[in-house]
Amino acid sequence: MSLTRRQFTIASAAAMAARFAPPLIAQPADKPVGYAIIGLGRIADHFMDGIQHSPNSKVTALVSGHPDKAARYAEKYGVPKSSIYNYENMDSFRDNPNVDAVYVALPNSMHAEYTIRSAKAGKHVLCEKPMCINVTEAHAMIDACKQANVKLMIAYRCHYEPTNLKAVSLIRSGAIGKVESIQSAFGFNIGATEWRLNKKLAGGGPLMDVGIYCLNATRYLTGEEPADLHAYAFSDPADPRFRQVEENLVWNTKFPSGVVASCNTTYGSNMDGYFHVYGSKGWIEARPAFNYDGLRLRAEYQDASGKWISLDEPNIQKDPYQFTAEANHFSHCVHHNQTPKTPGEEGLRDMEYITRLYSSAGIQMLA
């Protein structure tokens, strides 16, 4: 059966909407899913705090190259000394019955190695975004988890976050009419000592780090996959921070239905993480849209009678609620043998688009 472009677009949007349905409410389980936290940096701290509020998840092991830091976190979360590992001996947690899954919170270039090692140890994997640093690694991660019969989820927390979910729901309902265009941006003024400025660790600059939120948002807001992408990059040659990674990158995207998107990301200035969606009957904006808390959704649109509706909804939930939702969902999938809403294939698609954007901007990715 052949489909018209309109039928294909509607079907694609329906599939994306199904993936973006509100997350299941976590139900208490007899035995919470036990997580080994691999890497004890800032984002791992948020995730572990989030697990504290989850009824079906628990921190049961730590993997770190810093014994003092691991000891502090072990005391905080009740992890026994026998469940503290380093990067050399972590494979032995295959024999730890209290470890069901891992959370990979390492620099980007290490995601593939530790995902694959964890899968071979028989543990389910929740990996931070970006999934890895190139398409080849993404395929290897997916294949390793399939071969080991373990689940792989990429930590796209906005897919489980109420403000983003409501924006998607309003768009799918037709509240703002036909979507015409999207603007999105996210960036910050990076410190000179950040590991993210090391290309071997980060794989790239702000596009890999915070620009990926904008890229992913245009996909879930439209319910489509990009048909065409063009990018431009610039780095101040006098600024030593940007000898290895880009400072600024902007891109334009066209989707099959005709929606056009314009996105911007930077490491050179503080830039609100937001998206603004223009439709034929109104608009929707989330500003901030990607932060850990403080999100705000605004909209103006016409209802069926032609009356204008104004919406202004601040999200009063506090960090680490987004990380709790992530853990709830992945643990539910582990308990009930379900595929996560953001599986490895979701991360792979973003890696494919990032590859195209860097190529368009004349930036060489790491092999």
N, C-alpha and C positions, 0 to 999 in steps of 0.2 A: 504494500500500500504506500503510495507516495503522498507526502504532505506539502501543502503550500507553505510559504515562508511564515504567514500569519499563524497557521496551525502549529508549525514547529515552534514558533516563539511562545505561543500559549502553553504548549506542552512543556517546554523548557522552564517557563515560569512556574508552572504547577509543581514540577519536580523540585525546583529550588525552594518553593514555599513549604513543601513537605519536609525538606531537610531543615528548614528554619522554623518549624513548629515549636511552640513553647516547650521547654525542657520538662521532662517528667519530674514530678516531685519525689525526692528520695524517700524511700521507705526504710525504716530500721531493719537491719539484717541480723541474723544470729551471730555472724562473724563479719565485722567490717572488713572491707578490702584493705590489706596492709600495703603501704607504699614505702619503697626505698627512695629517698630523695638523693639524686645524683647531682652534686654541685650545690653549695650552700651560699650562693650569692643573694642579691637583693630580691630577685623575683621568687626564689625558693622560699624566702622568708614570708612573702605574701601568701604563697601557696600553702605552706605549713600552717600559717595562722588560719587560712580558710578551712583547712581540714578539721581544725578544732571545732568548727561549727557544723560539720557534716555528720549525719547519723549513720552513714554507711561507709565511712573512710577513716583511716587512722595512719599516722606516721609510725612505722615499725622498724625502719632501718635508715642509716645515713651512709653516704659515700662522699668522701672528701679527702683532699690532700693536706688538710690543715687539722691535725689532731686536737689542738686546743679549741678551735671553733666547733668541731664535731662534738667534743665533750660538753660544751655549753648547750648546744641544741639538744643533745641526748638527754641532758638533765631537764630541760624545759619541756620536752615532749615525751618523757618516760621511755626512751629507747635504751635497752640494755647494752652494756659494753660489747657483748658478743655480737651485736648487730650493727656495729660501726665498722665500716670497710674503707679501704683506700682504693685508688684507681687500679692498682696492680692486682689486688686480691678480690675485687668485687664479684668476679664470676662465681665465687664460692657461695654467693647467696642463693644459688640454685637449690641448695640443700636447706635453706631456711624456710620452714613452713609458714612463718609469719609474714613473708614477703610474697604478695600476689602480683604486684605491679610496681613500676618505677615511674618517677617523674624526672625527666631529663631537663635540667636547668643550667646547662653548660654553655659556653660560647658557641656560636652557630656552627663553626667548623668541626666541632666535636659531637654534634647531634647524631650524625650517621653512625659513627663508631660505637657510641654507647647505646644507641637504640638496637643495633645489630647484636652487640654483646648481650644485652638484656634479653632479647628475643631468644638467643641461643641458650640462655639460662632458663628459659621457660616462663619468663615474666611478661605480662602485658605492659604496654608502653604508652604513657602520656608524655608527648614531647613538645617542648616550647616551640613557638614560631620565631623566625622562619624555620621551616622543617629542616633545612640543611643549606648547603651553599651552591648546589647545582642539581640539574635534573638527573644525572647519573646516580648521585647519592640517594635521591628521593626514590627512584625505582628500586635500588638495593635495599632500602629500609622497608619498603612495602613487601618486597619478595621475602626478606628474612622473617618478617612477622607472619606472613602467610605460611611459609615452610614450617615454622615453629608452632603454628596454630594458636597464635596469641593476637590480641587486639592492638591496633595502633590508632591513637587519636592525637591530632595536632591541637595545641591549646589556643584555639581561636575563641577567647573568652567572650567576645561580643556576640557570638552566636547563641549565648546562653544568658544574655543580659537584657532586662525588661525594656529599657529605653530603645535599644536597637530593634528588639523584637516588635515593639509597638509601631515603630516607623515602617518596618516591613509589612506588618499587618494592614496599616492604613493604606499603603501604596497598593497592596494586592486587592484591597476592597474597592479600589477605584476612587477613593476619597478625593485625591487631587487630579483625577482624570488621567489622561495619557501622559506618561512621563516623557519629558522633552530633553532635559539636561541635568547634569549633576556636577557640583563643585565640591572638592574635598581637599583637605590639607592637614598636615601634622608635622611638627618639627620642634627642635629645641637647640639651645646654644650649648654645644657639647664641651665638656671639660677636656683639657689638653692631655690628661693622663688616662682617659677612658680606653678600655680594651677594644671598644667598637671602632677605634681609629686604626687598629691593626688589621689589615686586610686578610692576613692569614688566619686570624681568629674569627673575624666578622663576616668575611666573604664579600663584603660590600659596605656601602655607607648608609645614609638614612633611608634609602629605598628598602633595604633589607630589614631595617630596624623598626621604623615607625611609618614609612611610606606604604608598607605592606597592609596596614590597616585601611588606608584609603583605597588601595587596589582591591582588597577583598570586599570592602563595603560597596563599591560600585557593582560588584558581581552579585552580592546578596540583595541589594536594593532593587536592581533591575530584574533579577532572576534569570540573567543571561550570561553567556560567556563572550568576552571581547572578540570582535571580528577584525579590528585593526587598531594598532597602537603606534604612537610616535612619541619619542622622548628627547629632551634636551638637558644637558648637564653643564654646570659651571663650578669651578673651584678657584678661590683666590690664590694665585701663585705665591703671594707674599705671606700667606697664613700657613705656618708649619704643621698645623693640625691635619691639613688635607693633602699630604704628600702621597697617601696610599688609597684613600677613599674619597668619593665625591662630596662636595659641600652642599650643593643644591641640585635637585632634579625635578623637572616638571614633565608632565606627559598628558597627552590627549588620547582618548579612547572612543571608538565607535562600536556600538553594539548592533546585532543583526536587525533589531526593530527600528533602528535609526536614532536611538538615544545616544547622545554624546556626553562625555565626561571629561572634566579638566581637573587634574590633581597636581599637588605641589608638596614636596618634602624637603627638609633642610636640617643640617647640623649647625647652621650659622646664626640662627635667631630663634627665639621662643615663638612658636606658632600654634594657635589653638588647634586641637584635634577635632575637626568638625566635618559634617557633610550637609549640603543644602540641595534639595531635590526640587526642581521646577516641573510642575505639571500643567496641563491645559485648564485645570479648574482650581489651581492653588499651589501651595508649596509646603514642604516639610523641612525642618532643620533640627539637627541635634548638635548642640554646642555647649559644653564639650560632648563628644561622641565616643571617645576611645579611652578616656582616663579611667583610673581605678574606681573613682566615685565622683560625685558632684555633677553627674550628667543631667542635661536639660533638653527636653523635647518641645519645640514650638511648631505651630502649623496654622495656616489659614487656607480654608477651602470652602467651596459651595456645596451644600447638601442637595438632595433631589429636588427641593422646592426652589432652589436658587438662593437660599439664605446663606450668608457668610458665617462660617464657624471659626472661632479663634481658640487655639489650644496653647497652653503654656504649662508644662508639667515638669517641675524639677524632680529628680530622683533623689530621695532622701536616704537611700541605703548607703551604708558606709563600707569602705574597704575593710575586710577582704571578701565581700559578698560575691563578687564575680568568680573568685577562685573556689569558693564553696560550691557554687553552681557547677563549675567545671568538674570538680571532684565528685559531686553527687551524680552527675550524668555518666561519667566514665565508670564509676563503681557500679552503677545500675546496669550498665552494659556488660560488665564483667560478671555480675551475679546472674543476669538473665540471658547471657550469650547473645547480645544484640550488637549490631554494628553502630559505632558512634556516629553522631551527626556530622562531625568534622574528622573523617578518617584520613589515612595517609594520602588518599587520592585528592583530597581537598588541598593539602599542602603541595602536592605535585603540580596541580594546576597553577597555583600561584608561582611556583618555581619556573614553570614554563613561560609565564607572562613576564616575570622578572628578567629572564634570559633575553626575551625579545626586546624589553625596554632598554636594558643595558646595551644590547647590540645596536639599537636605534640611536642611542646617545654616544656610541663609540667607546664604550667602556668594556674592557676585557674582564670576564669572570674567571675565577679560579677553576682549574680543571679538576 
